Amino acid sequence: MGINTNYIWEEFSEPLKRFIKQRIANEYDTEDVLHEVFIKIHNNIGSLMNDNEINAWIYRITRNTIIDYYRKKGKNLEVIELPEDLESDTHEKLLANAEIASCLKGMIDSLPEKYKQVILLTEFQEMTQKEVSEKLDISISGAKSRVQRARKMLKKRLLGCCHLEFDNRGNIIDYKHRKSECQYC
């Protein structure tokens, strides 16, 4: 077996932290659970029979550790949903999402200030466009217009950096990053 806990930490710590953070609101508890997961991984790495099953194995440990966390808190937790395709390419998808997210950060940072501001308020602070209009002291139609323009700018930049494939619902199902053509990553 060529897999060790250092490799697992480097490859999985950020995706696992995001996975845990989606299920545990408190940042400090998220960190504690993440460290507990890696202690379990380190102590049980020898029980992994097949390196090809590492994604599923790690996420099962993580899921069980989150359940243990809620049990210790005295909360009844029925089921924690795991990604449907966990057995196959979860890790690759998490890495792809992280790569796209890092590009998006650069793209958002490069927007003109008034567009950057509305994207951060609507998409990251989850404000409604009405709330944005009140906060920025602009009309609702002005806020809607800025959000639409900002989204169009981001879409244009994203499509300039990546070739994206969509399913019939508009969800991204595959992408190819064109690093040579991307100035944001």
C-alpha positions as CSV (number, residue, x, y, z in Angstrom):
1,M,0.0,0.0,0.0
2,G,1.5,3.3,-1.1
3,I,-1.0,5.6,0.7
4,N,0.0,7.3,3.9
5,T,-1.7,9.9,6.2
6,N,0.5,12.7,5.0
7,Y,-0.7,12.1,1.4
8,I,-4.3,11.9,2.7
9,W,-4.0,15.1,4.6
10,E,-2.6,17.0,1.6
11,E,-5.3,15.6,-0.8
12,F,-8.3,15.5,1.4
13,S,-8.1,18.0,4.3
14,E,-9.7,20.9,2.5
15,P,-12.5,18.9,0.8
16,L,-13.2,17.2,4.1
17,K,-13.3,20.5,5.9
18,R,-15.9,21.8,3.5
19,F,-17.9,18.5,3.8
20,I,-17.9,18.8,7.6
21,K,-18.6,22.5,7.5
22,Q,-21.8,21.9,5.5
23,R,-23.0,19.7,8.4
24,I,-21.6,21.5,11.5
25,A,-22.1,25.2,11.8
26,N,-19.5,26.0,14.4
27,E,-16.0,26.6,13.0
28,Y,-14.1,25.4,16.0
29,D,-16.2,22.2,16.1
30,T,-15.6,21.7,12.4
31,E,-11.8,21.9,13.1
32,D,-12.1,19.4,16.0
33,V,-14.1,16.9,13.9
34,L,-11.6,17.2,11.0
35,H,-8.7,16.5,13.4
36,E,-10.6,13.6,14.9
37,V,-11.2,12.2,11.4
38,F,-7.5,12.3,10.7
39,I,-6.7,10.6,14.0
40,K,-9.1,7.8,13.0
41,I,-7.6,7.6,9.5
42,H,-4.0,7.4,10.9
43,N,-5.0,4.7,13.5
44,N,-6.9,2.6,10.9
45,I,-5.0,3.1,7.7
46,G,-3.8,-0.5,7.9
47,S,-7.4,-1.7,7.6
48,L,-7.8,-0.3,4.2
49,M,-7.6,-3.3,1.9
50,N,-7.8,-1.6,-1.5
51,D,-6.3,1.8,-2.3
52,N,-9.1,2.3,-4.9
53,E,-11.6,2.5,-2.2
54,I,-9.9,5.3,-0.3
55,N,-12.5,8.0,-1.1
56,A,-15.4,5.9,0.2
57,W,-13.4,4.8,3.2
58,I,-12.4,8.4,4.2
59,Y,-15.9,9.7,3.8
60,R,-17.4,6.8,5.8
61,I,-15.0,7.7,8.6
62,T,-16.0,11.4,8.3
63,R,-19.7,10.6,8.3
64,N,-19.4,8.4,11.3
65,T,-17.3,11.0,13.2
66,I,-20.0,13.7,12.5
67,I,-22.7,11.4,13.8
68,D,-20.5,10.8,16.9
69,Y,-20.2,14.5,17.3
70,Y,-24.0,15.0,17.3
71,R,-24.5,12.0,19.7
72,K,-22.0,13.6,22.2
73,K,-24.0,16.8,21.9
74,G,-27.2,14.8,22.7
75,K,-28.8,15.5,19.4
76,N,-30.7,12.9,17.5
77,L,-29.3,12.7,13.9
78,E,-31.0,10.3,11.6
79,V,-28.8,10.2,8.5
80,I,-26.0,12.3,7.0
81,E,-26.2,12.3,3.2
82,L,-23.1,11.3,1.4
83,P,-22.5,12.1,-2.3
84,E,-24.3,9.6,-4.5
85,D,-21.2,8.7,-6.5
86,L,-18.9,8.4,-3.5
87,E,-17.4,5.2,-4.6
88,S,-16.1,6.5,-7.9
89,D,-14.9,10.0,-8.4
90,T,-15.8,12.1,-5.3
91,H,-12.2,13.2,-4.7
92,E,-11.7,14.3,-8.3
93,K,-15.0,16.3,-8.2
94,L,-14.0,18.0,-5.0
95,L,-10.6,18.9,-6.4
96,A,-12.3,20.2,-9.6
97,N,-14.7,22.3,-7.5
98,A,-11.9,23.7,-5.5
99,E,-10.0,24.6,-8.7
100,I,-13.0,26.4,-10.2
101,A,-13.7,28.1,-6.8
102,S,-10.2,29.5,-6.7
103,C,-10.6,30.8,-10.2
104,L,-13.9,32.4,-9.4
105,K,-12.3,34.2,-6.5
106,G,-9.8,35.8,-8.8
107,M,-12.6,36.6,-11.3
108,I,-14.8,38.2,-8.6
109,D,-11.8,40.2,-7.3
110,S,-11.2,41.6,-10.8
111,L,-14.8,42.9,-11.3
112,P,-15.4,46.6,-11.1
113,E,-16.1,47.5,-7.5
114,K,-19.9,48.1,-7.9
115,Y,-20.3,44.6,-9.5
116,K,-18.0,42.9,-7.1
117,Q,-19.9,44.3,-4.2
118,V,-23.3,43.1,-5.4
119,I,-22.0,39.6,-6.2
120,L,-20.4,39.3,-2.7
121,L,-23.7,40.5,-1.1
122,T,-26.1,38.3,-3.0
123,E,-24.0,35.1,-3.5
124,F,-21.9,35.0,-0.4
125,Q,-23.9,36.9,2.2
126,E,-27.1,35.6,0.7
127,M,-28.8,39.0,0.7
128,T,-31.9,39.5,-1.5
129,Q,-31.7,42.0,-4.2
130,K,-34.2,44.1,-2.3
131,E,-31.8,44.0,0.7
132,V,-28.9,44.9,-1.6
133,S,-30.8,47.9,-2.9
134,E,-31.5,49.1,0.6
135,K,-27.9,48.6,1.8
136,L,-26.4,50.3,-1.3
137,D,-29.1,53.0,-1.4
138,I,-30.1,52.2,-5.0
139,S,-33.4,51.3,-6.6
140,I,-34.4,47.6,-6.7
141,S,-34.2,47.7,-10.5
142,G,-30.7,49.1,-10.2
143,A,-29.7,46.3,-7.8
144,K,-31.2,43.7,-10.1
145,S,-29.4,45.2,-13.1
146,R,-26.1,45.2,-11.3
147,V,-26.5,41.6,-10.2
148,Q,-27.4,40.5,-13.8
149,R,-24.4,42.4,-15.3
150,A,-22.0,41.0,-12.7
151,R,-23.2,37.5,-13.3
152,K,-22.8,37.9,-17.1
153,M,-19.3,39.2,-16.5
154,L,-18.4,36.2,-14.3
155,K,-20.0,33.8,-16.8
156,K,-18.0,35.3,-19.7
157,R,-14.8,35.1,-17.7
158,L,-15.5,31.5,-16.5
159,L,-16.3,30.3,-20.0
160,G,-13.1,32.0,-21.2
161,C,-11.1,29.9,-18.7
162,C,-12.9,26.7,-18.8
163,H,-14.8,24.5,-21.2
164,L,-17.9,23.4,-19.4
165,E,-20.4,20.6,-20.1
166,F,-23.9,20.9,-18.8
167,D,-26.7,18.4,-18.2
168,N,-30.3,19.1,-19.3
169,R,-30.9,20.9,-16.0
170,G,-28.0,23.3,-16.4
171,N,-25.7,21.6,-13.9
172,I,-22.0,21.3,-14.7
173,I,-21.2,17.7,-15.4
174,D,-17.7,18.1,-16.8
175,Y,-15.1,20.8,-17.3
176,K,-11.7,21.3,-18.8
177,H,-9.6,24.1,-17.4
178,R,-7.7,26.1,-20.0
179,K,-4.9,27.4,-17.7
180,S,-3.0,28.9,-20.6
181,E,-6.0,31.1,-21.4
182,C,-7.0,32.0,-17.8
183,Q,-5.6,35.1,-16.2
184,Y,-7.5,34.7,-13.0
185,C,-6.0,31.5,-11.6
